[in-house]
Amino acid sequence: MKKLLILSLISLLSFFEISAQIEFKVITSVESIVPNGVGRSRIISANEDKDYKEFTSTQTENDKTRNKSDRAEIRVKDFDETKLLNFYNIGGIRFQNIAANDALITSKINTMIEEGWELAFVNSAVESECGKGDGQGIFITRYIFKRNK
């Protein structure tokens, strides 16, 4: 019984050690849904890390401590930008453009997997004014990868 308890504790401790050694990376694709092909579409991948704590403030009812950091410090200047095609051109929706974007995004995902990353989550959203004369919109997808450090 004593050996079983010790083995259980060792297993539990090793689990926490392994789980703490996982890192995540977010890759974002932004595809324009602006008519006439005037939008910009890209895959974005940051090459530098940021610590969110440096840009976080705590607010309570009685005490408001604000982070005095400049917004310029938040910006990431070291990132990869892969061009994608827009969903629309002057003739309307372009299925060839969608297929081309799929091929580029697949290539990026395959490269990440070759580098030891695992696709963990995918989140998508569409933003558009949708009002009369709507001329703006994006389709954004976040690919969240994880790997052991």
N, C-alpha and C positions, 0 to 999 in steps of 0.2 A: 504494500500500500504506500509505503514511504517512497519507494522508487517511482511509482506511478505519479505521485504528487510532484516529485522533483522533475520528472520528465515533462509533466504538464506545464510547470512553471518555466522551464527552459524553452519549450515550444512557444509559449505565450510571449516571452521576452524576445525571442528571435523574430516573431511575427511583427512586433512593434518596431524592431530595428530595421526590418526589411521595408515595412510600410513607410517609414520616415525617409527612405532613400529614393523616393519617386519624385521625378520632376515633370512639370507640365509645360507645354508650349502651345500657343494659339496662333493659328494661321487664319487670315480673313480674306475671303473673296468678296469684292464689291462689283456687281454687274449693273450697268446702267440700263434703266428702262425708260430713258428719255427718248421721245420720238425723234425721228430724223437722224439718229446716230450722232448727236452732238454731245452725248455724255462721255464719261471716262470710266473704264472698267479695269480692275487690277486685282492681283493677288498680293497681299501685304504680309510680310514676315519680319518681325523685329529681330535684330541681331544683338541687342543689348538688353540687360535686365534692369528693372526698376523695382524699388522697394516701396510698396504702396503706403507703408507707415510714414514715410517722409512727407507724404502729401495728404495725410488724414488728420482731421481735427475732431475733437470730442466736444459735443455740446450737451449741456444739461440745462435744466430750468434755471438754476442759480449761477452757474459758472459756464462761460463760453470761452474755451481756449481754441484759438484759431492757429492753423499752421500758416506761417508767414512766408512760405516758399512762393517763388515767382512761377507763374504758369509756364514760362519758357523752360524751367527746369524739368517739367513733366515730359516735355516733348522728347521723342526718340528720334535721333538723327541718323542712326545706323540701322537701316532696314533694307530688305530686298523688296523690289517692286516689279512684279511680272505683269506685262500688258495682257489684257484680255480684250476680246471684241465686244462691242455693244450688242444688246439684243435686237435693236432696231436700226435700220438705215432709212434712206429716203423712201424706199419701196415698202417699208413696213417691217414686220418681224422677220428676222433672218435665222432660219433653222440651222444653216451652215455655221453661223457664228456661235450658236449654242453648242453644236457638236465640237467646234474648235475649242471653246472654253472648257467643255467637259474633258477633252484630251489633255489640255494644259493642267487642269486641276488634278486629273488622274496621275499625270506625270509627277506633280508636286507630292501627292500623297504617297506614290510608290517610292519616291526618293526618300521621304521621311521614314517610311517603313524600312528601307535598306539601311538607314542610319540608326536603326534600333528603336524608333518611335512606334507606338501603337495608337491607332485612332480610337479614342475613348468616347468622344461625344461629338455630335454635330448639331448646331443650332442655326436656324434660318429665319429671316424676317424680310418683309417688304415695306418700304416707306414710300408713300406717294401722297401728294396733296389731294388727289381725286376730285377736286373741284372743277368748275367750268374752266376749260382751257388749260387743264393740268399739263404742265410741261416738264415736270420733275419727278424723279423717282429712282430708287435703287433697290436691288435685291442683294441682301448681304447674308453671307454664310460664314459662321465661325467653326473651324475644325479644331478640336481640342485633342492634342496628342499627349501621351504619357510614356515615360520610360524609366527604367531603373538607372540611378546615377552610377 
